[in-house]
Each structure stands twice: as C-alpha cells, then as structure tokens.
Amino acid sequence: MKTLGGRILVGGLAIALAGLAPVTAAAAGDSEQSKQAQAVAAQGDGGTSFDFDTEIDLSDGTLTLRWSRVSADPTSPVTGWKITRHRDSFNLDADRRSYTFTGLRPGQRDDFSLCPLHDNVVGHHTECWSEFVTFGQPSTPPLGLALDPVQEGAARLTWQAPESPGDTDFVAYEWSLEGGRWQPVDGSAAVVSGLTSGDTYDFAVRARTAAGYSRPATARFTAAAAAAPDAPTDVKVRSGNRKALVRWTAPVSGSPITKYRLTIRPQLREWVVPGNRTSAFIRPLQNGREVTVRVRAISAGGRSAKSEPSNTVIPATTPGRVWKTRVRQTKKKLIVTWLRPHPNGAAIQRYRVRFNGTTQTVTTRRLVVRKPARGKYHLRVKAINGVGAGKFSRPFVVRVRNKHR
C-alpha cells in the first residue's frame, strides 16, 4: 500500500481539498483512526507513480479529479487512464490530467478509482488510486451538556442542538459514558443509570448526519442524589355541582415529579394525581360547604412542602323545584304562597312566577293578585340563586268563583 499526494481524511472528519469545498471520506477497510487515504499499489517493474488532487463543488454536485507528475518505465509508457465510479468504468487519453464527475449529492457515498493503462490495459504491477468518498460537512458538536438527578443511581443527560447542523440531513445523537460504547438516542436527552452519588463521570455526546459524525461535546459531572421538588405554585379552584376543578403550576426545579397529593380542607380529604398532570377534578363534595386546596409534589428525591392555600370556593348548583304551592282567597285578592326549595349550595335570591301567561319576579315566597276576574288561572314558580334558575314547579290551577269588587 502506498500513500499518494491527495489530502483526504477519513473516519467522519472533514477538510477542504485544494482549498475548496469540504469533503469527508472513509477508506474501504480502514478504521476511524485512519488519517489519510490509501492507494492500492503493487511491487515490480513497469510501475507508474503519480500525484493527485481533488476539487469539489457541492453546490454544483461535481467532483473533479486532477493528477500530475506521472513517472513511468520508458519500456512501458502510459497509453491511457481508466476511471471507475461504482461499477461504471471508462478510458481516457494518455495526455488527460483531470476528469469531472457530476450529479453528486450531499451525503451520497461513492467509490472512485484511477489507474494508468499500459498498452490500453491495467498492468499487473501498476499503482492505482482508490477511495470511498462521502460528500458533505458533518455538524458542529452539540451544546449545553447538563446532568440532572432523576432518582438514586440515575440521572438525565441533556444537550442542545449543534450551532451548525452541517451540509446533510440530521440523523440522530449518540452519547458515551467514560469513553465507553456510543449509545444512539432519539431526541436531545438520555437517562443514564448505574451512577453512584458523589462520583465524577466523563460524558460525551455527538451528532450524526448522513455526512458523518460531529466532534463530540464532552463534560465532567459529579453524580448528585435526587433532590426533593419545590412546592407547586399558583393553585386555583373552580367550583361546580358537588365537585371542584383544581389547577396548579408544576415546580420548576427539583427532580421529575412522580405524583401530586391534594389536601382538601376543611374535610381533610386527599386525592393522588399522576405526576404528568397539573389539574384534577375532586368529587363528590358537599354543596354549600367551603373548600380550600393545597398541593404537594412527590418525586424519587422526596416530597415537597405544601403549596400555599388556593382560593376558597363553595360547590353549588341551581335550586331545587318549588313545592307545596297554596292559594288563599279573600274578598279582594288572591294570596299565593309556596315552600322554599333546596338551595343546593347557593342562597336563593328571588323567585319567578308565571301567572296566567304573565311573568313576575318577587323576592319573597308570596304573590298577591288583587281583584282577579272570575275564572281559572294557571300558576308556576321557580327559584333563582347565584348559580342560575331552577326548574318551574308543577302547574297549579286556581279557580276564582267570586267577583271581586
């Protein structure tokens, strides 16, 4: 094997060749630690040596090969050149010193070779250049590595996207602990287990694109014990019929939440809510009785203090149906009365009375109709509280037999 004059690095690294656009290459059969392209050479007489260089323009999708300083055995002159791309090969005249390939795409992997011809054939003792090339620039390293405890012996490793994504489509990230095996992961976080609190560890994260791997971002962290979360904030309650809706804001610090515990006063009842939620309905509650809620967050690191008390609400709904409607007649008027329905948690404010097609509103449980005409009257009543209006009472028929004067 003999190294020729071209400057192509392998193993996912990228450089500019001939001062032009970048190229990455991985030589067939070489490891990531290889630092230069290899030329396939044979020993013996009739050998030909040459230098080569490349010029790449990704915007045009072209690759230009250039070679020079050809040295051949005078008894076996170069009669031409054989160029191969994948399985396609063709010959060039002996005086050619360059060739341009077109139709290349970023991230596309191609293999090329260049061989001198002697008597229009490739000699058994002829030196050839051969290389696998991937076009495109890998991304820069990921940013902002951070390690947050999740639970005892485990932590969450996070990072941010590279500042420069590279010339090809992003594929994935990989992380490594203490120089070990690279672990692929979707997204920009990974949970690392098997850590010991107080010990220091070296982490590395790299981005992978179709053009290759970025340089790894590295950081050293000391594993910490999982901390108890802060208390939830901004607890608010909205009441309903024998229930209430509670909302709160999750803690912004501490280890991830596994569950929340809601304490309802003055009943001193408790509800448990999964850690991925920040709202819950609590039921059944007693209408008309005050409710105040406090929330506590719980994680692998412990439990938080209770939140500040929420606003106080009173569960309630519309009043029940008016019942036991009664009518008393005198010489000059009708007096209609009824019993107060169940308020259902909110004080009754007024009544709406529908009397023979007309509607009146009163604040007492009594309606007086003065000098009604003789005939039959239909009467219905409903109560109204702070929540809304209840249902009308069942129809009540009043018959006026005397003519009032």
Stockholm file with secondary structure:
# STOCKHOLM 1.0

chainA/1-405         MKTLGGRILVGGLAIALAGLAPVTAAAAGDSEQSKQAQAVAAQGDGGTSFDFDTEIDLSDGTLTLRWSRVSADPTSPVTGWKITRHRDSFNLDADRRSYTFTGLRPGQRDDFSLCPLHDNVVGHHTECWSEFVTFGQPSTPPLGLALDPVQEGAARLTWQAPESPGDTDFVAYEWSLEGGRWQPVDGSAAVVSGLTSGDTYDFAVRARTAAGYSRPATARFTAAAAAAPDAPTDVKVRSGNRKALVRWTAPVSGSPITKYRLTIRPQLREWVVPGNRTSAFIRPLQNGREVTVRVRAISAGGRSAKSEPSNTVIPATTPGRVWKTRVRQTKKKLIVTWLRPHPNGAAIQRYRVRFNGTTQTVTTRRLVVRKPARGKYHLRVKAINGVGAGKFSRPFVVRVRNKHR
#=GR chainA/1-405 SS CBCCSCCCCCSSCCEEGGGSSEEEECCTTCCTTCCSCCEECCCSTTCEEEEEEEEEETTTTEEEEEEEEEEECTTSCCCEEEEEETTEEEEEETTCCEEEECCCCTTCEEEEEEEEEBTTBCCTTCCEEEEEEECSCCCCCCEEEEEEEEETTEEEEEEECCSSCCSSCEEEEEEEETTCCCEEESSSEEEEESCCTTCEEEEEEEEEETTEECCCEEEEEECCCCCCCCCCEEEEEEECSSCEEEEEECCSSSSCEEEEEEEEETTTEEEEEETTCSEEEECCCCTTSCBEEEEEEEETTEECCCCCCCCCBCCCCCCCCCEEEEEEECSSEEEEEEECCCCTTSCEEEEEEEETTEEEEESSSEEEEESCCSEEEEEEEEEEESSCBCCCCCCEEEEECSCCC
#=GC SS_cons         CBCCSCCCCCSSCCEEGGGSSEEEECCTTCCTTCCSCCEECCCSTTCEEEEEEEEEETTTTEEEEEEEEEEECTTSCCCEEEEEETTEEEEEETTCCEEEECCCCTTCEEEEEEEEEBTTBCCTTCCEEEEEEECSCCCCCCEEEEEEEEETTEEEEEEECCSSCCSSCEEEEEEEETTCCCEEESSSEEEEESCCTTCEEEEEEEEEETTEECCCEEEEEECCCCCCCCCCEEEEEEECSSCEEEEEECCSSSSCEEEEEEEEETTTEEEEEETTCSEEEECCCCTTSCBEEEEEEEETTEECCCCCCCCCBCCCCCCCCCEEEEEEECSSEEEEEEECCCCTTSCEEEEEEEETTEEEEESSSEEEEESCCSEEEEEEEEEEESSCBCCCCCCEEEEECSCCC
//
